[in-house]
Amino acid sequence: MHFSFSSVLMTLLASNLLLIPISLLFRNEKLLAEIGYKVMIVFCIVTLVRLLFPCELPFTRTVILPALFSDALSLLRHRHEIIPGFQVSISDVLCVGWFAISIFFLISYVWRQIKLRALVLRNGRDVTREDPYAAILGALCSEKERRHLRLRLFPFTQTPMITGLRKPIILLPQNTTPAAKDLLFALRHELYHYRHHDLGLKFLVGCVSAFYWWNPFCHILSRQVDTLQEMQVDASIVADGDEAATGYMSTIMYYLKHSKDSGDYLSQSEESAFDGKNILTRRIHMMQRPKTKPNYLVSVALLLLVFGMYIGSYLIIFENSSYAPEITESESYVVPEESNSYAVFNADGTYTVYLFDGRCTEIVDSLEYYPDIVIYSNKEEHDETVQKDQ
């Protein structure tokens, strides 16, 4: 594996292209019902994996970009001497800014989770062993699950939700008095998230969105993963029959009726299963649709498309070429070697290659294509060496 500036650019291009069919499918409820939420979850996971591994593999082949794009990238990566002995490029500044802001957003995201847990422990009332909560929880959970889960009434949420990766807590609104049936479906919903490790996936997607904070497609992916998780829970519950489906939708409407936009801490830091009217409307439409026989042909075709795009994105990588026109357009082939070229090792691990007596330069991440050139620690060392030889 090899990580480089070009591999990051290829990752961004590939992941954004993968999100295009996903976004289009989300807009078509009929097609979404035909292929099912499971296929859509696979699409989102493939995109997430691509974002997590911005690298090039041993079998990756380089494709040189056209002159227009090469010149633009060369301009970004060309180093300018700001002060004697210190060179920096526009891409260096952008990368430092990206990572600095990413660290800030990642710390902020984790800190919000910590603050939420502290708020829950300080203000929530533990009702895990109180009836009717204990009785319903006992009917739904195994003994092992009951030991790990806590149930709290919380004044700062209007709808049920679950939080906590290591020690999950189900939160129920303190200012409501739901019937036993509504409480049963609310707890079933949150328990499904717990059993299928949805909180871990949500946390991972949140971290990726924080790292790629400037990419709107990553935030789209985050919202789509949340929606698919809720649809997955909906499908599992309504699959129990018409009576379960009716009771479950009645529970959703009950909590929706008692919820309000209070602008509290949770509304800013966590999304509840019953929040978001547009998403909720779509979920209800999906539950009310007559059972559609899966269209396996369309599902397989879409899976082949997505996996083909994923694998294809590792087969090639786009690189810029900063060779001068008299070299790229020459009919003769000149091999860069010690007599006409040299390289300078940069502080960030890259190399600035001075080709053909310095007539053109390019920044590369590896010298595998320049095995016969000399490496210097800086340009001044090369100039001194040349003067001594003369």
Salt bridges, closest charged atoms under 4 A:
GLU29 OE2 - ARG282 NE 3.68
GLU29 OE2 - HIS285 ND1 3.61
ASP92 OD2 - ARG79 NE 3.28
ASP126 OD2 - ARG150 NH2 3.10
GLU130 OE1 - ARG125 NH1 3.03
GLU143 OE1 - ARG146 NH2 2.35
GLU145 OE2 - ARG195 NE 2.80
ASP182 OD1 - LYS181 NZ 3.15
ASP198 OD2 - HIS193 ND1 2.79
GLU230 OE1 - HIS189 NE2 2.69
GLU230 OE2 - HIS193 NE2 3.25
ASP234 OD2 - ARG283 NE 2.75
ASP240 OD2 - ARG188 NH2 2.67
GLU270 OE1 - LYS202 NZ 3.90
ASP348 OD2 - ARG79 NH2 2.46
ASP365 OD1 - ARG77 NH2 3.78
ASP383 OD2 - LYS379 NZ 3.73
ASP383 OD1 - HIS382 ND1 3.23
